Amino acid sequence: MSTQRIALSMKPWSYFASLVVGALSGLIGTLSHRMGATMPVPYGLIIAFVLLLSSSWWARLVAGIIGSGLHIIGACGIIWLFMGYGPGGDVLIPIASPAFTTLFDRNAGSIWMFGALLLQVLLLLFPARWFADHSSEPLQAAPAQAALTTESEPA
């Protein structure tokens, strides 16, 4: 079986994996985005965005633009699902409650919701060559080095 055939047979699984990884990163990011929101450095938002960026980068690398789109659907779907009220009236992404005192405390939910979508869409717009696998290409000699080797050879 050729490498191209193996790569094509793996695509459906990579699409499904991109959707699942997107949903998991949206879930973990939603659960962690409020950590440290009352402190000067909101480390929960940083952790959530680093997780989302790395999983979105992986989805684009493995499954291309379609995988990246499915990652956006999975992550944002979970984030927006948890934005609503739960069965007991609780919310996992509170926005602008009067009980919040600091800037990040008041806006952590909004930053997470809109930042997650913006981060993934920006990653979707990056050029495809940034995600290409160049490990199988042979190394090319620099033009100056090639000129030196041809001149030094006896005729």
Secondary structure, 3 states (H helix, E strand, C coil): CCHHHHHHHHHHHHHHHHHHHHHHHHHHHHHHCCCCCCCCCCHHHHHHHHHHHHHHHHHHHHHHHHHHHHHHHHHHHHHHHHHCCCCCCCCCCCCCCCCCCCHHHHHHHHHHHHHHHHHHHHHHCCCHHHHCCCCCCCCCCCHHHHHHHHHHCCC
